[in-house]
Amino acid sequence: MKKLNIWSLCIMGVLVLLASACSTADDTASDVTADGKRPYYFSFNTGGMSTTPTRGLPEAALSKHVGVSSFLYAKNANPGKPNFMWNEEVVKKETSWRTRHVFAVPETGHNMKFMAYYPYHEQTQEEQVLTLSDDNTTGPTVITYEVPADVKDQEDIMSGESDVIDTDVETNSLSITMKHRLAGIQFVTGDIGLAGSIESITLKGIYKKGTYTLGASNWTLVGSPDDVEFTIKPMYEVQVNEDGVTLADEEGGKQVIAPEDSTLLILPQQIPVDAKLVIKFRARAKGEEEIRLHTLEAPLRSNALTEWEWGKIYRYKISVISLALEYDLETHDWEGGTDQSVVQGKIVI
């Protein structure tokens, strides 16, 4: 399966959903049932971004389905339960998107509000990584998500909500902007003075589970970060020249360590005090005759960086100097990838 270039990933996923409750197009008339019900039709505009399907990395376009809930309520009231639709699956049909089921025209004299999340998850009795508050819950939809241990199973969670819709006014289109709700972690080489192989990279002691209320400004973390680990195994071969300088293709000596589908997608969070970056590096140290596996650690929290925010990609530039692990950190906004700040962390072991 074709993958996106890693540098094209720092783009905020913008989804515009256009829902039509009353369509006059000839190709939709045949979908109207005998009692006047019809599906809601959608189209989405991702600003010309790629539509290549991806897993285990931030998405610039939608490759899966969208889940939508909507609320119908009196104009002098607040939204109650998702009584118009709950976790309705919006699927791709040729060049357009539509709800899987049909719905009656909403009553006049009311307001409506739509809430969307991505990717869609069917709600069953089986244990799953993403669950929703049920259709008897009053208020906005609540997502509960547990980040899978395997990076290839991690998903780029997005969500958005509509403006309030007046059912007395004919509305032919409805737009919802979807935003990334996780943080991305990537790794590149810095100055590594020893030839060898990076066998694994681990984020240790961070939160993996949380709840998010659609429309809210943050996640609520659940459980403890103790004993939580996320590991990728790039088996990256470090090559150095005779002067001990790391060989790399990119300007500044940087080279992507992990494959393109190994961006860690984690919950935004205050970085726990005891959280660590752990590297397994197999190399022959200076003065040693045998190649050994070395475990190198560095704290993830520093004065320069105390929090991972959603909608940002954190790019760790790893250096190993005399078996001491150091890193620089570049932070890119998903939106365009143009905003960048650099913080540094260093530890000697």
C-alpha positions in Angstrom: 0.0 0.0 0.0 1.4 3.4 -1.0 2.4 5.6 1.9 2.4 9.4 2.3 5.7 11.1 2.3 6.5 11.8 6.0 7.0 15.5 5.5 3.6 16.0 3.9 2.0 14.8 7.1 2.2 18.0 9.0 -1.1 19.1 7.7 -4.3 19.7 9.6 -7.0 17.3 8.3 -9.9 19.6 7.3 -13.1 17.9 6.5 -16.1 19.9 5.2 -19.3 17.9 5.4 -22.2 19.0 3.3 -25.5 17.4 4.4 -28.7 17.8 2.4 -32.0 17.2 4.1 -33.9 18.0 0.9 -32.3 17.2 -2.4 -33.6 18.1 -5.8 -31.0 16.2 -7.7 -32.3 13.5 -10.1 -29.7 10.9 -8.9 -31.0 11.2 -5.3 -34.7 11.0 -6.0 -34.6 7.3 -6.4 -33.2 7.0 -2.8 -36.4 8.5 -1.3 -38.6 5.8 0.4 -42.4 5.6 0.0 -42.9 7.4 3.3 -40.6 10.3 2.3 -37.4 9.3 4.2 -34.1 9.8 2.5 -30.4 9.5 3.3 -28.3 12.6 4.2 -25.8 13.2 1.4 -22.3 14.5 2.1 -19.3 15.7 0.2 -15.9 16.6 1.8 -13.2 19.0 0.7 -9.7 18.4 2.0 -8.2 21.3 0.1 -6.5 19.2 -2.5 -4.6 17.0 -0.1 -3.8 13.4 -0.9 -6.4 10.7 -0.4 -3.9 7.9 0.0 -5.1 5.5 2.8 -2.8 5.4 5.8 -2.4 3.5 9.0 -0.2 4.3 11.9 0.5 7.9 10.9 -1.3 11.2 10.8 -3.9 11.4 8.0 -4.2 14.3 5.5 -7.4 13.0 4.1 -10.2 10.6 5.1 -9.6 6.9 4.1 -12.2 5.4 6.4 -15.8 6.3 7.3 -17.2 9.1 9.6 -19.5 8.7 12.5 -22.2 11.4 13.0 -24.7 12.0 15.8 -27.3 14.8 15.7 -29.7 16.5 18.2 -33.1 17.9 17.5 -34.4 20.2 20.2 -36.8 23.1 20.9 -35.4 26.6 20.1 -35.6 27.7 23.7 -33.8 24.6 25.0 -30.3 23.1 25.0 -29.4 20.0 23.1 -30.5 16.9 25.0 -30.0 13.3 23.8 -28.8 12.5 20.3 -32.4 11.8 19.2 -32.2 12.4 15.5 -29.3 10.1 14.7 -26.7 8.4 16.9 -23.4 7.1 15.6 -24.7 7.1 12.0 -22.1 5.8 9.6 -21.3 8.1 6.7 -19.9 6.0 3.8 -18.3 6.8 0.5 -20.5 6.1 -2.5 -18.7 6.7 -5.8 -17.8 10.4 -5.6 -20.1 11.4 -2.8 -20.8 10.5 0.9 -24.1 9.5 2.4 -25.6 8.2 5.6 -26.0 4.4 5.6 -29.7 4.8 6.7 -32.6 7.1 5.7 -34.2 9.8 7.9 -37.4 11.7 8.0 -37.5 15.5 7.4 -37.0 17.1 10.8 -39.8 19.0 12.5 -40.0 22.7 12.0 -39.8 25.1 14.9 -36.7 23.3 16.2 -32.9 23.6 16.2 -30.4 20.9 15.2 -26.8 20.3 15.9 -24.5 17.7 14.3 -21.4 16.2 15.9 -18.9 14.1 14.0 -15.9 11.9 14.8 -13.4 10.0 12.7 -12.8 7.1 12.1 -16.2 5.5 12.5 -16.4 2.6 15.0 -19.4 0.4 15.2 -20.5 0.1 18.9 -20.8 -3.5 19.9 -20.7 -5.5 23.1 -17.1 -6.6 22.2 -14.2 -4.8 23.8 -12.8 -2.2 21.5 -10.3 0.7 21.6 -12.9 3.5 20.9 -16.3 3.7 22.5 -19.0 6.4 22.5 -21.5 7.5 25.1 -24.8 5.8 24.3 -28.0 7.4 22.8 -29.6 7.8 26.2 -26.8 10.1 27.4 -27.8 13.8 27.6 -25.3 16.3 26.1 -22.4 16.1 23.6 -21.0 12.8 22.5 -18.2 11.5 24.7 -15.4 9.4 23.1 -13.4 6.9 25.2 -10.2 5.9 23.5 -7.3 3.6 24.5 -4.2 3.9 22.3 -3.3 0.5 20.9 0.2 -0.8 21.8 1.0 -1.6 18.1 1.7 1.6 16.2 0.1 0.2 13.1 -3.2 -0.1 14.9 -3.1 3.5 16.2 -5.7 5.8 14.6 -5.7 9.5 13.8 -8.7 10.6 15.9 -10.5 13.7 14.5 -13.7 15.4 15.5 -15.9 18.5 14.7 -19.3 19.9 15.2 -21.7 22.0 13.2 -23.3 25.4 14.0 -26.8 25.4 15.3 -29.3 24.7 12.4 -32.8 26.3 12.4 -35.3 23.8 10.9 -37.5 26.6 9.9 -34.9 27.7 7.3 -34.2 25.5 4.3 -30.6 24.4 4.7 -29.1 22.7 1.7 -25.6 22.4 3.1 -23.9 21.9 6.4 -20.2 22.3 7.0 -18.2 20.6 9.8 -14.4 21.2 10.2 -12.6 18.2 11.5 -9.5 18.6 13.6 -6.8 16.2 14.9 -7.3 15.3 18.5 -4.0 13.4 19.1 -0.3 14.3 19.0 2.3 12.7 16.7 5.8 11.5 17.6 8.5 10.9 15.0 12.2 10.1 15.2 15.2 11.1 13.1 19.0 10.7 13.5 21.2 13.3 15.0 24.9 12.9 15.7 25.5 9.2 16.3 29.3 8.5 16.5 29.2 4.7 16.5 28.2 2.4 13.7 25.5 0.0 14.8 21.8 -0.6 14.8 18.9 1.1 16.7 16.8 -1.9 17.4 13.9 -0.3 19.3 12.6 3.1 20.5 10.2 3.2 23.5 8.1 5.9 25.1 7.7 4.7 28.7 5.5 5.9 31.5 2.9 7.9 29.6 -0.9 7.9 29.6 -2.7 5.6 27.1 -6.4 6.0 27.8 -8.7 9.0 28.0 -12.1 10.5 27.4 -12.9 13.4 25.1 -16.2 15.3 25.0 -16.8 16.6 21.5 -16.5 20.4 21.5 -14.3 20.4 24.6 -10.8 21.9 24.7 -8.9 18.9 26.2 -9.0 15.2 27.0 -9.5 13.7 30.5 -6.8 11.1 31.2 -7.8 7.8 32.7 -5.8 5.4 34.7 -2.1 5.5 35.5 0.9 5.9 33.2 2.9 3.3 35.2 3.9 0.3 33.2 2.7 1.8 29.9 5.0 1.5 27.0 4.8 2.2 23.3 7.6 0.7 21.2 8.6 0.7 17.6 11.3 -1.6 16.2 13.0 0.1 13.2 16.2 -2.0 13.2 17.8 1.1 11.8 21.4 0.6 10.7 23.6 3.6 11.7 26.5 4.2 9.3 29.4 6.5 10.1 32.4 7.6 8.0 36.0 7.1 9.1 35.8 10.4 11.1 32.9 9.1 13.1 30.3 11.3 11.4 26.8 9.9 10.9 26.0 9.4 7.2 22.6 10.8 6.3 20.7 11.9 3.3 19.1 15.1 4.6 20.6 18.5 5.2 22.0 18.8 8.7 22.7 15.1 9.1 19.1 14.0 9.7 17.7 10.8 8.4 14.3 9.2 9.3 14.9 6.3 11.7 11.5 4.6 11.6 9.5 3.8 8.5 6.8 6.2 7.4 4.0 4.2 9.0 5.6 4.3 12.5 4.6 7.7 13.7 3.3 7.2 17.2 -0.2 8.8 17.6 -0.6 9.4 21.4 -3.0 11.2 23.7 -2.2 14.9 24.3 -1.1 15.2 27.9 1.1 16.8 30.5 4.2 14.7 30.2 4.6 12.7 33.4 7.6 13.4 35.5 9.0 9.9 35.3 8.3 9.4 31.5 11.3 8.2 29.6 12.7 7.8 26.1 14.4 4.4 25.9 16.7 3.4 23.0 18.1 -0.1 22.4 21.3 0.4 20.5 23.6 -2.5 19.4 27.1 -1.3 18.8 30.8 -1.8 19.7 31.8 0.9 22.1 35.2 2.5 21.9 37.8 0.3 23.5 35.5 -2.8 23.5 36.1 -5.9 21.3 32.5 -7.2 21.2 29.3 -5.7 19.9 26.8 -5.3 22.7 23.2 -4.2 23.1 23.1 -1.0 25.1 20.0 0.5 26.8 20.1 4.3 26.7 17.5 6.5 28.5 16.6 10.1 28.7 13.7 11.9 30.4 10.8 13.0 28.2 9.8 15.9 30.4 12.1 19.0 30.6 11.8 22.7 31.4 11.6 23.3 27.6 8.8 20.8 27.0 6.2 19.8 29.6 3.2 18.9 27.4 2.3 17.2 24.2 -0.5 19.1 22.5 -3.1 17.8 20.0 -2.6 18.8 16.4 1.2 18.9 16.7 3.9 16.6 15.5 7.0 16.3 17.7 10.1 15.2 15.9 12.9 13.8 18.1 16.4 14.1 16.7 18.4 11.4 18.5 22.1 11.6 19.1 24.4 9.1 20.9 27.7 10.6 22.0 30.0 8.1 23.8 26.9 6.0 24.7 25.2 9.0 26.2 21.7 9.7 24.8 20.9 13.2 23.8 18.0 14.7 21.7 16.9 17.8 20.1 13.2 18.3 19.5 11.3 20.1 16.7 7.6 20.8 17.0 5.5 21.3 13.9 1.8 22.3 13.7 -0.2 19.9 11.7 -1.7 22.9 9.9 0.7 23.4 7.0 3.7 22.3 8.9 5.1 25.8 8.7 5.3 26.7 12.4 8.3 25.2 14.0 10.0 25.6 17.4 13.1 23.8 18.6 13.7 22.7 22.2 16.7 20.7 23.5 17.1 18.0 26.1 20.3 16.3 27.2 21.2 13.5 29.6 24.5 11.8 30.2 24.5 8.2 31.6 
